[in-house]
Amino acid sequence: MSDRILTVEEIEAVKQLDAYLKMLTPQQKREFALLIRGAMVAMQSVERKDKQSETLA
């Protein structure tokens, strides 16, 4: 994580996510992690396509 100051809303969101993750079973945690990894890969792919579009324009 970067060295920036978190807003109150971000801190609250992190607390809520932490509480949610603690309630998951090990299998649900693995599935959640896979979902997040997939979303991150998709975002990186979109970013690369955006950069390619910018260089071609």
N, CA, C and O of each residue as an XYZ file, in Angstrom:
228
protein
N       0.849     -1.179      0.000
C       0.000      0.000      0.000
C       0.894      1.242      0.000
O       1.986      1.225      0.568
N       0.444      2.279     -0.615
C       1.242      3.493     -0.698
C       1.266      4.229      0.637
O       0.524      3.898      1.562
N       2.120      5.218      0.715
C       2.283      5.984      1.952
C       1.397      7.228      1.956
O       1.884      8.334      2.191
N       0.142      7.063      1.706
C      -0.750      8.221      1.714
C      -1.682      8.134      2.912
O      -1.829      7.081      3.531
N      -2.295      9.241      3.220
C      -3.226      9.287      4.342
C      -4.579      8.753      3.881
O      -5.105      9.167      2.848
N      -5.132      7.828      4.663
C      -6.438      7.265      4.329
C      -7.555      8.159      4.851
O      -7.437      8.755      5.921
N      -8.628      8.246      4.092
C      -9.788      9.007      4.547
C     -10.570      8.165      5.548
O     -10.368      6.955      5.651
N     -11.444      8.804      6.267
C     -12.288      8.112      7.240
C     -13.113      7.031      6.544
O     -13.293      5.940      7.086
N     -13.613      7.332      5.344
C     -14.415      6.365      4.611
C     -13.589      5.134      4.228
O     -14.079      4.007      4.295
N     -12.344      5.354      3.830
C     -11.476      4.228      3.468
C     -11.165      3.364      4.683
O     -11.151      2.137      4.589
N     -10.920      3.991      5.805
C     -10.625      3.257      7.030
C     -11.829      2.411      7.433
O     -11.677      1.253      7.821
N     -13.018      2.988      7.342
C     -14.241      2.253      7.686
C     -14.449      1.081      6.728
O     -14.841     -0.004      7.156
N     -14.191      1.288      5.446
C     -14.342      0.211      4.468
C     -13.375     -0.934      4.769
O     -13.746     -2.103      4.659
N     -12.152     -0.609      5.144
C     -11.163     -1.637      5.482
C     -11.616     -2.416      6.717
O     -11.480     -3.639      6.758
N     -12.147     -1.728      7.714
C     -12.640     -2.397      8.925
C     -13.792     -3.348      8.600
O     -13.851     -4.463      9.117
N     -14.700     -2.899      7.741
C     -15.838     -3.735      7.369
C     -15.385     -4.951      6.580
O     -15.882     -6.056      6.799
N     -14.453     -4.760      5.671
C     -13.933     -5.877      4.894
C     -13.213     -6.870      5.794
O     -13.366     -8.080      5.631
N     -12.435     -6.372      6.734
C     -11.722     -7.241      7.670
C     -12.713     -8.093      8.470
O     -12.501     -9.293      8.647
N     -13.780     -7.479      8.948
C     -14.795     -8.221      9.710
C     -15.463     -9.275      8.832
O     -15.717    -10.392      9.281
N     -15.745     -8.920      7.592
C     -16.369     -9.859      6.664
C     -15.448    -11.052      6.398
O     -15.889    -12.200      6.432
N     -14.175    -10.779      6.136
C     -13.232    -11.852      5.824
C     -13.053    -12.811      6.992
O     -12.832    -14.004      6.784
N     -13.146    -12.310      8.203
C     -13.005    -13.176      9.378
C     -14.154    -14.166      9.497
O     -14.006    -15.201     10.148
N     -15.290    -13.872      8.887
C     -16.452    -14.760      8.963
C     -16.417    -15.854      7.900
O     -17.181    -16.814      7.999
N     -15.573    -15.745      6.907
C     -15.550    -16.708      5.818
C     -14.869    -18.013      6.224
O     -13.977    -18.035      7.072
N     -15.313    -19.083      5.602
C     -14.653    -20.375      5.785
C     -13.361    -20.370      4.963
O     -13.206    -19.529      4.078
N     -12.438    -21.286      5.236
C     -11.210    -21.343      4.429
C     -11.484    -21.472      2.925
O     -10.798    -20.848      2.116
N     -12.475    -22.273      2.553
C     -12.819    -22.418      1.135
C     -13.333    -21.097      0.568
O     -12.962    -20.714     -0.541
N     -14.181    -20.403      1.318
C     -14.693    -19.108      0.851
C     -13.564    -18.093      0.735
O     -13.569    -17.269     -0.180
N     -12.602    -18.139      1.641
C     -11.451    -17.229      1.572
C     -10.642    -17.477      0.303
O     -10.203    -16.529     -0.348
N     -10.441    -18.754     -0.053
C      -9.711    -19.077     -1.284
C     -10.466    -18.574     -2.507
O      -9.863    -18.019     -3.426
N     -11.774    -18.767     -2.522
C     -12.584    -18.307     -3.647
C     -12.571    -16.778     -3.743
O     -12.502    -16.228     -4.842
N     -12.637    -16.103     -2.618
C     -12.593    -14.640     -2.595
C     -11.246    -14.151     -3.127
O     -11.191    -13.208     -3.916
N     -10.162    -14.797     -2.692
C      -8.823    -14.410     -3.154
C      -8.706    -14.606     -4.664
O      -8.112    -13.775     -5.352
N      -9.264    -15.693     -5.181
C      -9.230    -15.945     -6.617
C     -10.020    -14.885     -7.373
O      -9.595    -14.424     -8.433
N     -11.150    -14.506     -6.838
C     -11.969    -13.460     -7.443
C     -11.215    -12.132     -7.496
O     -11.229    -11.444     -8.518
N     -10.561    -11.777     -6.398
C      -9.804    -10.519     -6.344
C      -8.644    -10.553     -7.332
O      -8.404     -9.579     -8.046
N      -7.916    -11.684     -7.373
C      -6.804    -11.795     -8.318
C      -7.285    -11.638     -9.755
O      -6.638    -10.973    -10.565
N      -8.417    -12.249    -10.067
C      -8.982    -12.125    -11.408
C      -9.349    -10.691    -11.740
O      -9.124    -10.226    -12.857
N      -9.910     -9.999    -10.775
C     -10.271     -8.592    -10.988
C      -9.021     -7.746    -11.206
O      -9.023     -6.840    -12.040
N      -7.956     -8.036    -10.462
C      -6.710     -7.272    -10.615
C      -6.091     -7.513    -11.995
O      -5.598     -6.579    -12.627
N      -6.116     -8.751    -12.454
C      -5.586     -9.067    -13.783
C      -6.404     -8.344    -14.855
O      -5.844     -7.797    -15.805
N      -7.721     -8.343    -14.701
C      -8.589     -7.663    -15.661
C      -8.300     -6.166    -15.689
O      -8.250     -5.564    -16.762
N      -8.111     -5.562    -14.518
C      -7.810     -4.129    -14.457
C      -6.471     -3.824    -15.126
O      -6.351     -2.826    -15.835
N      -5.466     -4.672    -14.909
C      -4.162     -4.475    -15.528
C      -4.259     -4.578    -17.044
O      -3.602     -3.833    -17.771
N      -5.078     -5.503    -17.510
C      -5.267     -5.668    -18.945
C      -5.902     -4.422    -19.557
O      -5.490     -3.967    -20.624
N      -6.901     -3.878    -18.879
C      -7.561     -2.659    -19.356
C      -6.576     -1.492    -19.366
O      -6.560     -0.701    -20.308
N      -5.752     -1.384    -18.319
C      -4.762     -0.315    -18.259
C      -3.778     -0.416    -19.418
O      -3.428      0.597    -20.023
N      -3.326     -1.637    -19.733
C      -2.389     -1.818    -20.852
C      -3.043     -1.425    -22.168
O      -2.411     -0.784    -23.008
N      -4.300     -1.802    -22.355
C      -5.010     -1.460    -23.584
C      -5.183      0.050    -23.689
O      -5.056      0.617    -24.775
N      -5.472      0.705    -22.564
C      -5.616      2.164    -22.555
C      -4.305      2.837    -22.954
O      -4.302      3.785    -23.739
N      -3.196      2.345    -22.410
C      -1.876      2.915    -22.737
C      -1.553      2.705    -24.205
O      -1.001      3.594    -24.854
N      -1.894      1.522    -24.742
C      -1.660      1.260    -26.147
C      -2.484      2.199    -27.012
O      -1.995      2.703    -28.024
N      -3.715      2.435    -26.628
C      -4.597      3.337    -27.381
C      -4.045      4.754    -27.376
O      -4.119      5.459    -28.382
N      -3.484      5.176    -26.227
C      -2.920      6.517    -26.116
C      -1.708      6.685    -27.026
O      -1.537      7.735    -27.646
N      -0.877      5.670    -27.108
C       0.328      5.779    -27.944
C      -0.009      5.741    -29.415
O       0.726      6.307    -30.225
N      -1.102      5.090    -29.787
C      -1.501      5.036    -31.180
C      -2.243      6.289    -31.628
O      -2.295      6.589    -32.821
N      -2.807      7.012    -30.689
C      -3.595      8.213    -31.024
C      -2.726      9.395    -31.341
O      -3.237     10.475    -31.640
